[in-house]
Amino acid sequence: MISIQNLSKRYANRFVLQNLSLNIPQGEWRGIVGESGSGKSTLARILMGVDQPTLGEIYIQGVALKRWRRSAEGRIGVVFQDYHRSINPHFTIQTALEEAFWCQNKRASLAEISTILEQVELSSTLLRRYPHELSGGQLQRVSLARALALQPKFLILDEALSALDVSTKVEIIRLLQKAKEQSGLTALIIAHDLETILALCERFGVLCGGCLIEEVESRSSHLARHPCTQELLGALLPLPRPKPQQERIS
């Protein structure tokens, strides 16, 4: 479904991405992992249309990215690392979720908005609150709900869990696993830690110095050969198991 062909990006005299090629089949969740400065966020910005590549092409469903984004189906859901800045502080949570429907030229009923919150196990009592009145974990759940409300064909998580504490991260991963099972979405999960990638993705690529140096099956990650991948595996800290599902958070 997603084909990235010979993608390069140069800032001034330095390439931050070099000749990157990647294919993600329909319905697969693919991971991209690497240290800070490896080119992960640049790749995300290009896929979102925020930045343009110096060289290379991106196709979604066989259509060039720019053209696909102008189509009726050209919606990409994105969950960012900075949940405080991703939601307008002057919007109530209800308005922030309604924004996803405005992008589709639709209006959402209160029942529809409440259902969206239920998908991420939040109570509709939060709808009248403002972002500063929610915890970080609650805000990131709202960000995920808004991304899914777009009914996207493609979901990007750009370091979306890196600012969360371990217990909250585990709960968000559980929600993402549920969304993965129910939605049939194609997704790219960008992270600097392998714990998140291994929990969500069938396969992952390793970026180092702007180059895709290795692609690895998650279940066979112990067979990775490149020193950069082995170093990331050596720093792996297994995540605790999620707690039994509780009532929605209000």
N, C-alpha and C positions, 0 to 999 in steps of 0.2 A: 504493500500500500504506500509506503514512504520510501523514496529512493533518493539518497544524497550522493551526488556524483562529483568526485574530484574537487571538493570544496576547500577553498583557501580564503583567508582573510588577513590583510596586512594593515597595520597601523604604523604610519611613518615608514621607517625602514625595517620593521620587524614583523614577521609572520606570526600571528597568534594561532592560526589554524593552517595546516599544510596538507593539501591533497587528501582530504578526508572523504572516504566513501563508505556508505552504510545503507543497508536495506532492512526495513522493518516490516514483516508481513502483517496483514490485517489481523487485528485482535491480539497481537503480541505486545507484551510490556518489556521494553528493552532498557537496559541501564547504561549510563555513561558515568564512569568514575575517574577521578584524578585529583591530584593535589591542586591547591590554589595556584592560579596562573597557567594552568594546563590548557585552557581554551574552552572549558565547559560552558561558562556563561555566555561567551561569544557565540557558540553554537546555538544556545537557546535564543539569544536575541535575533539571530538570523532566521531561525525557524518561526519566530513570532512576527517577523517582518519589521522589527525595530531597527535592524541593521541590515546592510546589504553585503553579500560576499564580494571579494575581489575577483575570484575565479570560481567556476563550478556552477552546478545546477541542483535544484531540489524539485522533486516531483511528488505530488500526493494524488493517489488514484490515477496515475498516468498523466496528470495535468501539472504544468509548471506552477510553482508555489504562488506567484503573484496573481496568476489567472485564477487559480483555485480559490484563493482568499476572496476574490470578487464574486464568486458563485454563491448560490443560495445555501450550499452545504459547507462553505468555506469557513467554518468556525473552529478555532483552536482554544481549548480550555487551558488556563495556566494557573498554577499555584506557586507563588513566590516564597522566598525565604522570609522577607520582611512583611509579616502579616499586619503590622501597624500602619505601614504605608500603602498597602494594597487595597485597603478599604477607606473610602472617604470619611474622615473623622466627623464631618458635619451631617452624614447620613445616619439614619437609624438602621438597624440590621434589616428591617423590612425593606427599606428603600435600596439598600445595597444589593439585596437579592432581586428586587424588581428590576434593577439595572441590567441583569442578565437577559431579561425578557425584552427590554427596550432594544437591545442589540439585535433581536430577532423580529423587531417590529410587532411585538405582542404585548398584551397587558395581562398580568397575572392576578388571579383572585387570591384572597387571603388564604383560602383552603389550599391552593397550589403552593403558595409560599410556605405554609406550615408543613406540607408534605415534604418539601425540599429539606427543611430543617430536620424532620424526622429521619430522613435518610442518613444524616450524620449524627443522629442520636442527641439532638438538642431540642429543648422545649420551645414551643411557640411563645412562651412568656418572654423570651429574649427579643422578640421582634421590635418592641418599642424602645429597646436600649440602644445606646451609642457604643461605638467600638471601645472607648476608654473604660467602659463599664464591664467589659468581658476580660477573661483571662487569656493568656497567649494560646492555650490549647483550644479554647472556645473560638477565638478569632480564626485560627487556622482551619477549624471545622467549617466555619462560615465561608472562608475562602474556597474550600473544597466544594461545599454545597453550591456556591455561585458558579464555579467552573463547570460542574456537572449540569447545572440548570441551563447552560448554553446549549445542551445536547450536542456536544462537539463530536467530531469524527476522530479527533486527535487530542490527547491530553499531555501537557508538559508539566512536570514537577521540577522546578529549578531550585535545588537545595531547600525544598519546602519543609523538611523536618529538622534541619541542622540547628535551628535556634530553640528547639523544644527540649525539655528535660526528658530523661529516658522513659519514664512511665507514660508521659503524654505521647511521646514518639511511638511507643508500642501500641497505644490505643488508636492513633491515626493510621498506623500501618494496618491494623485490623479492619478499619473502615475502608481503606483502599483495597484490601484484599476482597472485601465484600463487593465493592463497586466493580472490581475487575471481573468477578464471577457473574455479576448481573448485567453488565452493560455491553460487553463485547467491544469496548473501546480499544484503540491502539494508543500506546503511551510511551513516552520517553522520560525516564526517571534519571535526573542529573543529581549527583551527590559526590561528596568527598569521602564518605564512609561506605564501606562495603556492606555493613550490617543492613542498611536500608535496601540496597540493591539486591542482595541475596534473598531478602524477605519478599520482594515484589516481582522480581524479573526472572524470566527463563534464561536470559543470556545477557551479558554485559560486555561493553567495550572499555578499554583503558586508554585514556588520553595522557600523553606525556610530552611536554614541549610542543603542544599543538598538533601532534601526530597521533593517529589511532594505532597504537603499537601492538594490540592484541585483542581478540574477541574470544570470550570464554563462556562455556555453558555453566550456569550457576551450580548445577548439581555435580559438575566435574571441576569445580574451581581449584581443587587441590592439584590438578594437573597443569596449571598455568606455568609457563616457562619463562616469561620475561621477568627480569629482576624488579622492575617497577611494580608489576602485578604481585610478585611474591612478597614485596615489601608491604603492600597494602593488605595482603592476606595475613601477614605476620602481625599487623596491628589490629586485626579483627577482634572485636569484643562482642560475643554473642548477646543478643537482646533477651531480656527476660520474657517469659510467656505472658500473653495478655491475661488480665484478670477476667473472671466470669462476667458476662455482660450484665450491666446494671441498668437502672432506670435512666431515662433521658435526663441530660444535665440541664438545669434551669438556673 
